[in-house]
Amino acid sequence: MPRFFRNRAITAKTETVYGDDAAPTGALNAMQMTNVVFNPSVGQEENRDLVLPGMGHQGVILTGSYATLSGEVEIAGSGTAGTAPAYGPLLRACGMAEVVDAGVDVQYTPVSSLHESASIHFNADKVRHVLLGARGTFTFQLTPLRIPRFVFTMTGLLGTITDTPLPTPLTLTGFKRPVPVNKANTTFALHGLAGACEGLNIDLGNQVEPRFLIGHESIQQVDRQITGSAVMEAVTLATKNWYEIAELGTLGTLAGAHGTQPGNIVQFDAEAVQIGRVSYGETQKIINNTLPLMLTNPGTGEFTITVK
């Protein structure tokens, strides 16, 4: 019988011990994602290159095999202020520490050590692939009239591959309905200017390295460079002189929030944002500026996501 592409399920759970399967279930740890791309075998190929009395391919030996999974998660709250969102395990596996203030909010900030990991199970119509010790990175965009999404790229060690039924039940009630990016739902200010914004893009920029040694195999996050860009409607120099700010390397704040209802608000803050080389563009015959962003303040939490 054929196996159908639409019959897929993803579960993910934070690991207590690195590389030990946390055994995520469909009832408690289901992930709601879109535009998913799963690669079950990534790595190197070692050619033997034997001296033989004839031409022809000699085959290869697969080494350092691991798996990758990328996909998008809608940016929304958990439904209850102070309750971690269902996608929290993915943020944590991207080097973001989770701090829960019950009844108030949940904050995620990047850390430079003691990175957490996740076990991810990907079931492609009754064939289950287990990824262990998974770590990753993400980007996100706030684009007017669009649903905002985190775009995760996860890398994990190969666990088992088995014939396994799709998880039932697959409970996705922890994922709340998102609202589109617009004036009513979204606010944004850069270096104190809450001007008209055509879009914000942030890239966490984690460097994730599969590490295969004698006696040790793991997926490691070894660096982070948070960058991004904002496209803002151009203003006069008297209102905001982006060119001077860029030339002087002046640091300023970034403050964004999406959603207005308690339990469905996601806030983005950075305290030390440097502006790169400013460029001109236009949309609908209106001049805009593209502003490259560098989120600095390394080691002290250069970026915070607050779900409330």
QUIPE-V259608 format. One line per field, one symbol per residue. psi: psi as a letter, one per 40 degrees, with the letter a starting at -180 (. if undefined). Layout:
# QUIPE-V259608
psi=???
This chain:
# QUIPE-V259608
psi=iihhdegiihiihhidhhehhefiiddefihhiifhhhhehiaihhhdfihifiiiheiihhifhaiihiiihhhiaedhhehiidedddddeffhhhhhghecihihiiieifhiiihhhhhggehhhhhifhiaiiiiihhheihiihhihihiihaihihhiihhigheeehihiiihaddehihhhfehgahheihhhhdfhhhhhhhihehhihhheihghiaihhihiiidddhgddddddefhiaihhiihiehhefhhihiieghihahiiiaihfehhihhhihhhafiefgehhhhh.
